Amino acid sequence: MAALDLDLTIVLGAAILTALIAHRTALPITALEIVAGILIVTLLGISLPEGTTDLVIIGSLLIVFLAGLETGMAYIRAHAKQAIAIGLPAFLVPFLGLFALLFWGAHAPLLVSVIGATALADTSISVVYTTLHQFELTELPFGRLLLAATLVVNLFEDSSVTVTTFFTGPGFLFTLVVLGFLVVAAVYLPRLSRAAAERTPGTFANVGARTLLFSLSVLSVLSALVGVPGILFVS
């Protein structure tokens, strides 16, 4: 058996095991998955097989897309004040402290300080979304508000990295052009996915899902070209 097949089989088996443990014990599945990943690497020396990084990126973008889809802009607009009141301090308080520590304490460059502070202050929307779904809180008012606040946190976080990259990175004009394409793609690709799903309902080919995956791939590629977080344009 090829090493790739064996490693992937062990990882997928561990994912099933963590799901079963979470179901029986009501422990957070995200925490179990993190522990399982650490144990697999430590005890078995397994690393991510080549090529799976792309799947991880697409998966993370898909979770953010689903979170935004379930929350909805109408809900965010109606509860914007509450979401910002929760999300903005949740981002700014740790971000400012970490930035000061990195920039003035460790004398790190500006871009490194911003990215480091953002990463350490990050509220993972994947963890929040998965946990809320596990405990069936997404349909409750507090659950939706927490998800909306997390989206707000991620928008602030990724905006800070994007703005800093834009003004400090090389290739100002190239970055500006790609960011323009990103904005256009973020607006029109979801419409393309919805149109494809509406025009081909119930088909075996599942054109809508394939179009959605294509859209996420395009956003991921454009984001990588200028080094900005793709989830800023997905959510």
C-alpha positions as CSV (number, residue, x, y, z in Angstrom):
1,M,0.0,0.0,0.0
2,A,1.3,3.5,-0.9
3,A,2.3,5.8,2.0
4,L,-0.2,8.4,0.7
5,D,-3.1,5.9,0.9
6,L,-2.1,4.7,4.4
7,D,-1.6,8.2,5.8
8,L,-4.9,9.4,4.4
9,T,-6.7,6.4,5.6
10,I,-5.4,6.9,9.2
11,V,-6.4,10.6,9.1
12,L,-9.9,9.8,7.8
13,G,-10.3,7.1,10.4
14,A,-9.3,9.4,13.2
15,A,-11.9,11.9,11.9
16,I,-14.6,9.3,12.2
17,L,-13.4,8.3,15.7
18,T,-13.5,11.9,16.9
19,A,-17.0,12.3,15.6
20,L,-18.1,9.2,17.4
21,I,-16.5,10.3,20.7
22,A,-18.1,13.7,20.3
23,H,-21.5,12.2,19.7
24,R,-21.2,9.9,22.8
25,T,-19.7,12.4,25.2
26,A,-20.9,15.8,23.9
27,L,-17.3,17.1,23.9
28,P,-16.5,19.8,21.3
29,I,-15.5,17.9,18.1
30,T,-13.1,20.7,17.1
31,A,-11.1,20.2,20.3
32,L,-11.1,16.4,19.8
33,E,-9.9,16.8,16.2
34,I,-7.0,19.1,17.3
35,V,-5.9,16.6,20.0
36,A,-6.2,13.7,17.5
37,G,-4.1,15.6,15.0
38,I,-1.4,16.3,17.5
39,L,-1.3,12.6,18.6
40,I,-1.2,11.3,15.1
41,V,1.8,13.6,14.2
42,T,3.6,12.9,17.5
43,L,3.1,9.1,17.7
44,L,3.0,8.1,14.1
45,G,4.9,10.9,12.4
46,I,2.2,11.4,9.8
47,S,2.1,14.7,7.9
48,L,-0.5,16.1,5.5
49,P,-0.2,14.2,2.2
50,E,1.0,16.3,-0.8
51,G,-2.0,17.9,-2.5
52,T,-4.3,18.0,0.6
53,T,-3.3,21.6,1.4
54,D,-5.5,22.8,-1.5
55,L,-8.4,20.7,-0.2
56,V,-7.9,22.3,3.3
57,I,-8.0,25.8,1.8
58,I,-11.1,25.1,-0.2
59,G,-12.7,23.5,2.9
60,S,-12.0,26.5,5.0
61,L,-13.4,28.9,2.4
62,L,-16.5,26.7,2.1
63,I,-17.2,26.8,5.8
64,V,-16.9,30.6,5.8
65,F,-19.3,30.7,2.8
66,L,-21.8,28.5,4.5
67,A,-21.6,30.6,7.7
68,G,-22.3,33.8,5.7
69,L,-25.0,32.0,3.8
70,E,-26.8,30.8,7.0
71,T,-26.4,34.2,8.7
72,G,-27.6,36.2,5.8
73,M,-26.9,39.9,5.0
74,A,-30.5,40.8,6.1
75,Y,-29.9,39.4,9.6
76,I,-26.5,41.1,9.8
77,R,-28.0,44.4,8.8
78,A,-30.8,44.0,11.3
79,H,-28.5,43.1,14.1
80,A,-25.4,45.1,13.0
81,K,-25.1,47.1,16.3
82,Q,-25.2,44.0,18.5
83,A,-22.8,42.0,16.2
84,I,-20.3,44.9,16.1
85,A,-20.6,45.5,19.9
86,I,-19.6,41.9,20.4
87,G,-17.2,41.4,17.5
88,L,-15.2,44.6,17.4
89,P,-13.9,44.5,21.1
90,A,-13.3,40.8,20.7
91,F,-10.9,41.7,17.9
92,L,-9.4,45.0,18.9
93,V,-8.5,44.3,22.5
94,P,-6.2,41.3,21.9
95,F,-5.1,42.7,18.5
96,L,-3.8,46.0,19.9
97,G,-2.0,44.3,22.8
98,L,-0.4,41.8,20.6
99,F,0.6,44.4,18.0
100,A,2.2,46.6,20.6
101,L,4.1,43.6,21.9
102,L,5.4,42.5,18.5
103,F,6.0,45.9,17.0
104,W,7.5,47.8,19.9
105,G,8.5,45.0,22.2
106,A,10.0,42.5,19.7
107,H,10.8,45.1,17.0
108,A,9.1,43.1,14.3
109,P,8.4,44.7,10.9
110,L,5.0,46.4,10.5
111,L,3.5,43.7,8.2
112,V,4.8,40.9,10.4
113,S,3.4,42.6,13.5
114,V,0.0,43.1,11.9
115,I,-0.2,39.5,10.6
116,G,1.1,38.0,13.8
117,A,-1.3,40.0,16.0
118,T,-4.2,39.2,13.6
119,A,-3.4,35.5,13.6
120,L,-3.0,35.3,17.4
121,A,-6.2,37.4,18.0
122,D,-8.1,35.4,15.4
123,T,-11.5,34.0,16.3
124,S,-11.7,30.9,14.1
125,I,-15.1,31.0,12.3
126,S,-14.5,27.3,11.5
127,V,-14.4,26.4,15.2
128,V,-17.4,28.6,16.1
129,Y,-19.5,27.4,13.1
130,T,-18.8,23.7,13.8
131,T,-19.4,24.1,17.6
132,L,-22.7,25.9,17.1
133,H,-23.9,23.2,14.7
134,Q,-22.8,20.4,17.0
135,F,-24.9,21.7,19.9
136,E,-27.7,22.8,17.5
137,L,-27.4,26.5,18.5
138,T,-27.4,28.0,15.0
139,E,-31.2,28.4,14.9
140,L,-31.4,30.1,18.3
141,P,-31.2,33.9,18.4
142,F,-28.0,33.9,20.5
143,G,-26.4,31.4,18.2
144,R,-27.1,33.4,15.0
145,L,-25.9,36.6,16.8
146,L,-22.7,34.9,17.9
147,L,-22.1,33.7,14.3
148,A,-22.8,37.2,13.0
149,A,-20.3,38.6,15.5
150,T,-17.7,36.1,14.5
151,L,-18.1,37.1,10.9
152,V,-17.7,40.7,11.9
153,V,-14.5,39.8,13.8
154,N,-13.1,38.0,10.7
155,L,-13.9,40.9,8.5
156,F,-12.0,43.3,10.7
157,E,-9.1,40.9,11.0
158,D,-8.8,40.2,7.3
159,S,-9.3,43.8,6.4
160,S,-6.3,44.8,8.6
161,V,-4.1,42.3,6.8
162,T,-5.4,43.3,3.4
163,V,-4.9,47.1,4.0
164,T,-1.4,46.5,5.4
165,T,-0.4,44.2,2.5
166,F,-1.8,46.8,0.0
167,F,0.3,49.7,1.3
168,T,3.5,47.8,2.3
169,G,3.9,45.1,-0.4
170,P,5.7,45.4,-3.7
171,G,3.8,45.8,-7.0
172,F,1.3,48.4,-5.9
173,L,-0.5,48.6,-9.3
174,F,-0.6,44.8,-9.7
175,T,-2.1,44.5,-6.2
176,L,-4.6,47.1,-7.0
177,V,-5.7,45.3,-10.2
178,V,-6.0,41.9,-8.5
179,L,-7.9,43.4,-5.6
180,G,-10.3,44.9,-8.2
181,F,-10.8,41.4,-9.8
182,L,-11.3,40.0,-6.3
183,V,-14.1,42.4,-5.5
184,V,-15.8,41.7,-8.9
185,A,-15.4,38.0,-8.4
186,A,-16.8,38.1,-4.8
187,V,-19.9,39.9,-6.1
188,Y,-20.7,38.0,-9.2
189,L,-19.4,34.4,-8.6
190,P,-22.0,33.8,-5.9
191,R,-24.7,35.0,-8.3
192,L,-23.3,32.6,-10.9
193,S,-23.5,29.7,-8.4
194,R,-27.1,30.5,-7.5
195,A,-28.1,30.9,-11.1
196,A,-26.5,27.6,-12.0
197,A,-28.4,25.9,-9.1
198,E,-31.7,27.4,-10.1
199,R,-31.4,26.6,-13.8
200,T,-30.4,22.9,-13.2
201,P,-32.5,21.8,-10.2
202,G,-32.3,18.1,-9.2
203,T,-29.8,17.2,-11.9
204,F,-27.4,14.3,-11.4
205,A,-24.5,16.5,-12.6
206,N,-25.1,19.0,-9.7
207,V,-24.0,22.0,-11.7
208,G,-24.6,24.4,-8.8
209,A,-22.3,22.6,-6.4
210,R,-19.6,22.4,-9.1
211,T,-19.9,26.0,-9.9
212,L,-19.7,26.9,-6.2
213,L,-16.4,24.9,-5.8
214,F,-15.1,26.6,-9.0
215,S,-16.0,30.0,-7.5
216,L,-14.2,29.3,-4.2
217,S,-11.1,28.1,-6.2
218,V,-11.1,31.4,-8.2
219,L,-11.3,33.5,-5.0
220,S,-8.5,31.4,-3.4
221,V,-6.2,31.8,-6.4
222,L,-6.8,35.6,-6.7
223,S,-6.2,36.0,-2.9
224,A,-3.0,34.0,-3.1
225,L,-1.7,36.3,-5.9
226,V,-1.7,39.3,-3.6
227,G,-1.3,37.6,-0.2
228,V,-4.6,38.6,1.3
229,P,-7.0,36.4,3.2
230,G,-9.5,34.7,0.8
231,I,-12.2,34.6,3.5
232,L,-12.5,38.4,3.4
233,F,-14.1,38.0,0.0
234,V,-16.0,34.9,0.7
235,S,-17.9,36.0,3.8
